[in-house]
């Protein structure tokens, strides 16, 4: 695999021999991957709706009152994004000022404001945005997996993503789906050598989350790995512009160029510490018997997955993916305590590409690995979905 990656990076990816645009085996694989991804996406969404309905029916049978469907999806960040969309970064004037709001980039609130003009409901708008954006993201992931190979990897990568324990955040009105809807197509365009498109899409991703900064840096490494002409290099500046624009906007509001960073520190205590200090703090909470003990155990598991993925990418010499994932993992495990690491893993598409590659039919150990992944991740995904809709902290 490492040898094939080096060859692709040195010469630049191109169409399969004997195939032209829209024709040939490559185009057929891409079309098939698109259909398979959309089918998996639609059935997974129906599965979540059915799960919530069954839980609600069971509660009603016990004489308990279940919250309305839309209310079950307006918790935590989903609600904060709605507050920004409705009232701006000053927050609801009827309540206490929330110093953490600048931590959220403006892409999702702007999308909420636009869609709510049609739907008239903030929560429904968030769900619709995630539904449409998620469909775009899984199609792009399937096409990227097919492009990277082997054949048939597309639907496996999508299934690995949908079974991830935190995939509930691809259903809720969070920014993950919308970020991936820009970021994965941007990466696919870059791998195919279409740098104007890659830069424009990456700029869209930068409007959604600070993760766009890591994507922008990874694209620079990918550009260098492909040895592209220097005249195309200015495109690499485009993804940084939304980050600068948002910083300038917050500076105009608060006088702070790093308002998003300081908001995280103020509301969530996300200051930089040594990684062993962060692990010690998280471990202490995870081993307690409090309400959040289980969530912090998941955080530790997520950190293990992240560090393992970084080491694998390093071994495979996937330098650009290493920059994208490694910077995220480094920032997360050097925070004062582990927070939202498993949820952040939804944005690590190299993880799901690797899962797709490992699940390709072959030795028996691969079959066992696939079964283990599904048997462990599937129930955790269901559990976290139920937990989120009950209003409890998931990640």
N, C-alpha and C positions, 0 to 999 in steps of 0.2 A: 504493500500500500504506500509506504514512504517513497519508494522509487517512482511509482506512478504519479504521486503528488508533485515530486520535484520536476518530473517531465512536463506536467501540465503547467506548472508555474514558470518554467523556463521558456517554453515555447508559446504559452498562452493557449487557453482552451479554444476549441473550434468545433465546427460541425463534424458529424461522423462521416467517414469516407463514403462518397457516393450519394450523399443526401443533400438536398437543397432546402431552402426555407419552406416550411409547411409540408414537407414530404419526406419519405424515407423512414427507416426504423426509428430514428431518434424522435421524429415528430409523432409517430404512432405511440411510442412509449410515453411521450409527454401528454398526449390526449388521454390515454388510458389512466395515467397517474392522476390527471385532473378529475376525471369521473370518479375514480376510487376515493380520492381525498374528499370530494364533496359528499359522497354517499356516507363515508365514515363520519364526517362532520354533522350531517343532518341527523343521522341515527343517534349519535352521541348527545345531541341537543334534545332530541325527543326522549332519550333515556333519562336525562336530568329532570326534564319536566315531569315524566312519569314517576320518578323517584320522589320528587317533592309532593306530587299529588297523592301517592300512596301513603307517605308519612302523614300528610294532612288528614287523609281518610282514617288512618289508624288513630290519630289524636281525637278526631270527632267521635269515633266508636267508643272511646274511653270517656267521653263527656268533656274533653278538653277543647278549648277554642284555639284553632290554628290561625296564625296571622295571614292576611291576604297575600296572594302570590307576589305581587309587586313589592309589598313591604318587606318580604323576606330577602330581597336583593338590595335593600338600601341601608347597608351597614358599613361601618368603617370608612375606608377610602372612597367607596362608591358614594357615600353621603357627602364627604368632604369635596369631592369633585363637583357634585351638584351645587353645593354651597358657593363654590367659586364661580360656576357657570351662572348662577342666579344673582349673586350679589357682588362678585368680584373678589379680589384678594383681601379686601377689608373685612370680609365675612358678613354674616347676618347682623345688621345693625341692632336687631332686637335682642341679640345674645352677647355673650362675652367675646371679645376679639380673640381669634385663633392665630397665634403666632406661627403655627406650623403650615399654614396654607401656601406660602411661597415655595415650599418644597415640591409642590406639584407644578409641573410644566403646563403651559396653556393649551396644548393641542387638544386634549380630551375635553376640557371645559368648553372650548370654542365649538367642538363638534357637538357637544350636548346642547349648547345654545341653538345651533343651527337646526338640529333634528327636532328639538322640542317645539320649534315653530310649526312643525307638521303634526307631531303626535299630541302635543299639549300636556305631556307627562314626562317629568325628568327621569324617573326610574325606568320607564319603558324605553325612553330614548337611549339610555345607557345600555340596556339589554340588546336593543336593535343594532347599535353601533358595534358592540362586541360580536354579535351574530354575523353581520356582514363582513366586518374586518377579520374575524376569525376564519371565515370561509376563504377570503383572499390569502390569509397567512398559510392555511394548511395546503392550499393548492400550490403556493410557492414552495413550501417545504417539500411537497411530493416531487415537484419538478426539479428542485435542487438535488434531492436524493437520487433521482433518476440520472441527472446530469453527472453526479459524482460516481454513480454506480454502486453496486451491481444492478442489473435489470431486476425490476420488481421491488426495489428498495423504497419506492415512493410511499406506498400505502403502509409499509412497516414503520417508516419514520413518523407518519401521521398518527398511527395507532399508539406508538410509544409516547408521543406528546399527549394524546387524549387520555391515556392511562396514568399519566404522571399525577401523583397525589394532590397537587395544587391546581389541577386543570379547572377547578371550579371558578378560578379567576379569569378564565377565558369565556365564561358564561356571564358572570357578573359585569356590572358597568365599571370595570377597572380599565386602566390604560394598556394592559399587556397585549390584548388582541390588536389594538390599533397600532401599537408600536411594531409588533411582528408583521402587520400588514404592509408596513413600509420597509422594515429592516430586512426581512428575508428576500423579498423581490430585489432590494438593493444589492444584497450579497450575490444573488443569482446573476444579476446584470453585470456585476463586477467580475465574476468568474467567467462570464462569457465575453468579457472585454468591452462591454458597452458602458464606458465611464461617465458620459453625460447623464444617462438614465440612472446609473448607480448613485451618482452624487445627488441628483434631484430627489430620489427616493430616500436616501440617507438623511437629507435635510428634513424631509417629512418626519422621519423617525426622531430626529433631534428636537422636534417640537413637542414630543410626547413625554420623554423621560431623559434624565441625565445620562442614561445608558447610551444615548445617541453619541455622546462624547467618545465612549469606548469603541463604538462602531466606526466613527470617523477616523480614529487612530488606527484601527485594524485595516481599514480600507487603504490607508497610506502604505502599510506593510504589504498588503496584497498587490497594490500597484507596483511597488518595488520588486516583489517576487516575480511578477509577470514581465518585468523589464519593458514596461510600456514607454512610448516616446515622451520625452520631457514636455513637449508642447501640450500634452493632455493633463499635466500635473495641476494646473490651476483649478480644474474641476474638483480637486480634493479639498479645496477651501470651502466649498459650498455647504457641506454639512455642519461646519462650525458657525455659520452665520446665524441660525436660529438661537444657538446657545448665547452668542454675543448679544443678540437683540433682546432676548429675555432678561439677561443680566442687566442690560441698559435700562429696560423697562422697570425692573425692580429697584435699580439705582435711583431712577426718577421718583419712585414712590417712597423709598426708605433711606436713600443715601448709602446703600450697601450693594456693592457689585456682586457679592456672594450671598445674597439674601436666601437663596434656595438651600445653601449649605448650612447657614446659621439657623434656618428654620428647622432643619433636621436635628441640629444640636439642641435647640431650645425645647422642642416638643418630644423628641424621642431619645435624647441623650446620645446621639450617634457621633461621639468624638473619637478621634483616632487614638488607639492604644497599641501596645505590643500584642501580637496574636496569642501568646500564651496567657496574657491577662484577660483577653476577651473569652478565651476558652474556659478559663477558670471561673469567670463570672457566670457564663452560660451553664456550665456543668453544675454549679451549685444550685441554680434555679431548677434545672432539669431533674435533679435528684431529690428535689423537695416534693411535698405533697400538695402544693398549691394548685390553683385553677389553671395556671399556665405551664405546669410541669410537662405535660404531654407535648405542648406546642414547642417547648424548648428542646425536647428530645428530638423532635423532627428537625429543628434547626441544626443540631449537631450532626444528624444523619445527612442533611443537605450540605453541610460543610465538608463532610467526608467525600460525598459524591463530587463536589466541586474541585477539591484538591486532587482527587483521583483523575478527574477529567483533564485537569491542567497537566498532570504528569504524563497522561497518555498522549495528549497533543504535543507535548514536548518530545516524547519518544518518537512520534510519527513525523516530527518536524513540520507540523502544520502551523507555520509561524503566525500567519494572520489570525487564524482562529484562536491561537494561543494568546495573542494580545487581547482579543475581544473578551474571551472568557477569563483569562488570567487576571486582568485588571479588575474585573468585577469581583472575582473570588477574593483577590487581595484586599479590596476595599471592604468587603463584607466581613471577612474574618479578622480584620484589624479595627472593626468598630468596637465600641465599649462593650457590647454584647452582641450575640448573633440575633439578627432580626430579618425576617423575610428572605432567608437564603433559599429555602425550597421553592418559594414563589418566584424568586429571581431566576431560578433554574429553568422556568418556562421560556426564558429568553435565550437560553443556551442551545441554539439549534445544532451545534456540533455534537452535543450529547445525543440527540435523537437521530442524527445521521449515523453516529457510531452504533447506536442500538439497531438501526436498520441493517447495517453491514453485518453485525454479529448474528442477526436473526435470519440471514440468508441460509437456505437449506444446505446442510453439510454434515459435519460430525455430530454424533449424538449429544455431545456436551452443549452444542448450540441449542438443540431442541430443549434440553433441560433448562438452559439459561432463559430461553423465551418463556417457558412455563413458569419459572420462578418469578420473572419480572411481572407477568400478568397476575399471578396469584398473590403477590405482595402489593403491587402498586394499585391494582383494581379495587380491592377492599378499602385501602387507604383513601383512594379518590372518592369512593362513595361516602366514607365516614366524614371526610373533610367537607364534602358538599352538604351533608346533613348538619354538620356543626355550624357551617357558615350561615345557612338559612335560619338557624335558631338564634343568630345574633352573637354567637360566641367567637372569640378570637381564633383564627386559624393560622395566619402567617402574613 
